[in-house]
Amino acid sequence: MSQESRVELQEQSQQLMDGPLKHIRAAALAAALVPLASVFANPASAQTPCAASAGLICGTVFVDANATGIYDTGDSPLAGVTVQISNGDTVTTDVNGNYSDFPSSPLASSYTISVLIPTDYSVGPSGPDNVGTSSNSPYSSVTVAPTGTPNNFGFATSAAANPGTGTPGYWKNHPEAWPSFTTITVGGVPYTKDQALAALGKVTKDRTTAMFAALLPAMLNVMIGNDKSCIQSTIDAANSWMMMYGPVGSGVSGGSAAWLSGDPIHNTLDAYNNGLLCAPHRK
């Protein structure tokens, strides 16, 4: 094609774009922008990877900023949240707060979905987009059939003061930070501050000493104003365990049946004291 022909073709094309094709071009651009705009306008729950599919468990985890139980304008996704499925699978939410999992075969009729309550949050109000309940545990949970129907979990900003949790080492080395009390009852046994400090510093192979060293700090962390919504039931369970197998120094071994039931309680207390559950760690 000659240079003159190319120039003439370009001029004709431009005339078409400025004339008959002008409105078509605008309409095409608008059509392309409409779905793009909806991506930004709609909350992530509308973009969840859920689809009607037998065996699929999925949904969205979000901050329910306006406390409606609905994922709507003003709310935001929670990324990196741990989601556990009762068959043993564990997944984390993506940048849009979405999670999905095909539980391993054989397919069960129902599974329990447990979402670890994020630090600085508590379980939000129930509603169409918040299926989970807490029961004062570290998780918001629900039991559902794996059908691909979205199971969303909403969380609200914690209303607690949350000055930050301290580990056993912190409370042992900072007695001046202890809240004021005459005695504190651990496992049914009252302790003065001096007695509690002494017991806190004597962790041995006896698992009652380990339980005490995790339970007392958790109780102190709650007493100074940290969120207890995710740990109170565990504190109660730990006190019951100490009443059954304690007091401190009762000689419970690590391989005993008693510690088989006590170890998970101890681990949850430890996670709370280290700021891994609903209350943040001390800064």
C-alpha positions in Angstrom: 0.0 0.0 0.0 1.3 3.4 -1.0 1.9 6.2 1.5 -1.0 8.2 0.0 -3.3 5.2 0.4 -2.4 4.8 4.0 -3.0 8.5 4.8 -6.3 8.4 3.0 -7.3 5.3 5.0 -6.4 6.9 8.3 -8.4 10.0 7.4 -11.5 7.9 6.5 -11.1 5.9 9.8 -11.0 9.0 11.8 -14.1 10.4 10.2 -15.9 7.2 11.0 -14.8 7.4 14.7 -15.8 11.1 14.9 -19.1 10.4 13.1 -21.3 7.3 12.9 -19.1 5.2 15.2 -18.8 7.9 17.9 -21.9 6.9 19.8 -21.1 3.2 19.4 -17.7 3.8 20.8 -19.1 5.6 23.8 -21.7 2.9 24.4 -19.0 0.2 24.2 -16.9 2.0 26.7 -19.8 2.4 29.1 -20.7 -1.2 28.8 -17.1 -2.1 29.6 -17.1 0.2 32.6 -20.4 -1.0 34.2 -19.1 -4.4 35.4 -15.8 -2.8 36.4 -17.7 -0.2 38.5 -19.8 -2.9 40.1 -16.7 -4.6 41.3 -15.8 -1.5 43.3 -19.3 -0.7 44.4 -20.3 -4.1 45.6 -18.9 -5.6 48.9 -16.6 -8.6 48.7 -19.4 -10.8 49.7 -20.9 -10.3 46.3 -17.6 -11.4 44.8 -17.2 -14.5 47.0 -15.8 -17.6 45.1 -18.9 -19.6 46.3 -20.9 -21.5 43.7 -23.6 -24.1 44.2 -21.4 -27.2 44.3 -21.8 -30.3 46.4 -18.9 -30.6 48.9 -17.8 -27.0 48.7 -17.5 -24.9 51.9 -16.9 -21.2 51.4 -17.7 -17.7 52.5 -16.4 -14.3 53.5 -14.9 -13.0 56.7 -15.4 -9.2 57.2 -15.4 -6.3 59.6 -19.0 -5.4 60.4 -18.3 -1.7 61.0 -21.9 -0.7 61.3 -23.0 -3.7 63.4 -25.8 -4.8 61.1 -25.0 -8.4 60.6 -24.9 -7.6 56.9 -21.8 -7.1 54.7 -22.6 -3.8 53.2 -21.2 -0.3 52.4 -18.6 0.8 55.0 -17.6 -2.8 55.9 -14.2 -4.3 54.9 -12.8 -7.7 54.3 -10.5 -9.5 56.8 -7.5 -11.1 55.1 -5.3 -13.8 56.6 -7.9 -15.1 59.1 -7.6 -18.8 60.0 -10.6 -20.9 59.1 -10.7 -24.5 60.4 -13.0 -27.2 59.0 -14.1 -30.1 61.3 -12.5 -32.7 59.0 -9.1 -31.2 59.8 -8.6 -28.9 56.9 -7.3 -25.4 57.6 -7.4 -22.4 55.2 -6.9 -18.7 55.4 -8.9 -15.9 53.9 -7.6 -14.0 50.9 -7.3 -10.3 50.3 -11.0 -10.1 49.8 -11.7 -12.0 53.0 -12.9 -15.0 51.1 -12.2 -18.7 51.9 -13.1 -21.9 50.2 -12.4 -25.6 50.8 -13.5 -29.0 49.4 -13.3 -31.2 52.5 -11.6 -34.5 52.0 -13.6 -37.6 51.0 -15.7 -39.3 52.1 -18.2 -36.5 52.0 -19.9 -35.9 55.3 -23.5 -34.6 55.6 -22.3 -31.6 57.6 -19.1 -29.9 58.8 -18.3 -27.4 61.5 -16.6 -24.2 60.3 -14.6 -22.4 63.0 -13.1 -19.0 62.3 -10.4 -17.9 64.7 -11.5 -14.5 66.2 -9.0 -11.9 64.9 -7.0 -9.9 67.3 -8.8 -6.7 68.4 -12.2 -8.0 67.3 -15.1 -9.8 68.8 -18.0 -11.7 67.2 -20.3 -9.2 65.5 -24.1 -9.2 65.8 -26.0 -12.0 64.1 -27.6 -11.4 60.7 -27.8 -12.7 57.2 -24.0 -12.3 56.7 -22.9 -13.5 60.1 -23.7 -17.2 60.7 -21.2 -17.8 63.5 -21.5 -17.8 67.3 -18.8 -17.5 69.9 -19.9 -19.0 73.2 -16.9 -17.2 74.8 -14.4 -19.4 72.9 -11.5 -18.4 70.6 -13.6 -19.3 67.6 -16.8 -18.2 65.8 -18.4 -21.4 64.6 -21.3 -22.8 62.6 -22.3 -26.3 61.5 -23.4 -26.5 57.9 -23.9 -28.8 54.9 -21.2 -28.4 52.2 -23.4 -27.1 49.4 -21.4 -24.1 48.1 -23.8 -21.7 49.9 -21.8 -18.7 51.3 -21.2 -18.9 55.1 -20.0 -15.5 56.1 -18.6 -14.4 59.4 -18.8 -10.8 60.7 -16.6 -9.3 63.4 -16.9 -6.0 65.3 -14.1 -3.9 66.8 -13.6 -5.0 70.4 -15.2 -2.7 72.9 -12.6 -3.6 75.6 -9.9 -1.2 76.6 -7.3 -3.8 75.5 -4.1 -2.4 77.2 -2.4 -5.5 75.9 -1.8 -9.0 77.3 1.3 -10.1 79.2 3.1 -13.4 79.3 4.0 -15.3 82.4 7.5 -13.7 82.2 6.0 -10.2 82.0 3.8 -10.7 85.1 6.7 -12.4 87.0 9.1 -9.5 86.3 6.6 -6.6 86.7 4.8 -7.1 90.0 4.1 -3.3 90.0 1.8 -3.8 87.0 -0.5 -6.3 88.9 -4.0 -5.1 89.5 -4.9 -4.6 93.2 -6.5 -7.5 95.1 -6.3 -9.1 98.5 -6.4 -12.6 97.2 -6.9 -14.2 93.8 -8.5 -17.6 93.6 -6.9 -20.0 91.1 -8.3 -23.6 90.9 -10.4 -23.0 94.0 -7.3 -22.0 96.1 -6.9 -18.3 97.3 -3.5 -16.8 96.8 -2.1 -13.5 98.1 0.0 -11.6 95.6 3.2 -12.8 97.1 2.0 -16.4 97.1 0.9 -16.1 93.5 4.2 -14.6 92.4 6.1 -17.4 94.1 4.0 -20.1 92.4 4.3 -18.3 89.0 8.1 -18.6 89.3 8.2 -22.3 90.0 7.4 -24.1 86.7 8.7 -27.7 86.8 7.8 -31.0 85.0 4.7 -31.1 87.2 2.0 -30.0 84.7 0.0 -28.3 87.5 2.8 -25.7 87.7 2.5 -25.1 83.9 -1.2 -24.8 84.0 -1.0 -22.3 86.9 1.7 -20.3 85.0 -0.7 -19.9 82.0 -3.9 -19.5 83.9 -2.9 -16.8 86.4 -1.5 -14.4 83.6 -4.7 -14.9 81.6 -6.7 -13.9 84.6 -4.5 -10.9 85.3 -4.8 -9.9 81.6 -8.6 -9.9 81.8 -8.5 -8.0 85.1 -6.6 -5.1 83.6 -9.2 -4.6 80.9 -8.3 -6.9 78.0 -11.1 -8.5 75.9 -12.2 -11.7 77.5 -14.8 -12.8 75.0 -12.5 -15.4 73.4 -10.9 -16.7 76.5 -13.4 -16.7 79.4 -14.6 -20.3 78.8 -11.0 -21.5 78.6 -10.2 -19.7 81.9 -13.2 -21.4 83.5 -12.1 -24.8 82.1 -8.6 -24.2 83.4 -9.9 -23.4 86.9 -12.0 -26.6 86.8 -9.0 -28.6 85.7 -6.9 -27.2 88.6 -9.7 -28.0 91.0 -9.7 -31.6 89.8 -6.0 -32.2 89.4 -4.4 -29.5 91.6 -3.4 -27.7 93.6 0.0 -26.6 92.4 2.5 -29.3 93.1 0.2 -32.3 92.8 2.6 -34.1 90.5 0.7 -34.4 87.3 3.0 -35.8 84.6 3.1 -34.8 81.0 2.1 -38.2 79.8 -0.9 -38.6 82.0 -4.5 -38.7 81.1 -5.0 -35.6 83.1 -2.6 -33.6 81.0 -4.1 -35.1 77.8 -7.2 -33.0 78.7 -5.3 -30.1 80.1 -2.7 -29.5 77.3 -5.2 -28.0 74.8 -6.5 -25.7 77.6 -3.0 -24.6 78.4 -2.1 -24.0 74.8 -5.2 -21.7 74.3 -4.3 -19.7 77.5 -0.7 -19.4 76.2 -2.0 -18.1 72.8 -4.1 -15.5 74.5 -1.3 -14.4 76.8 0.9 -13.9 73.7 -1.7 -11.7 72.0 -2.7 -14.2 69.4 -6.4 -14.2 70.1 -9.0 -11.5 70.6 -6.7 -9.2 72.7 -3.4 -7.7 71.4 -0.1 -8.2 73.0 1.5 -5.5 75.1 3.5 -3.0 73.0 
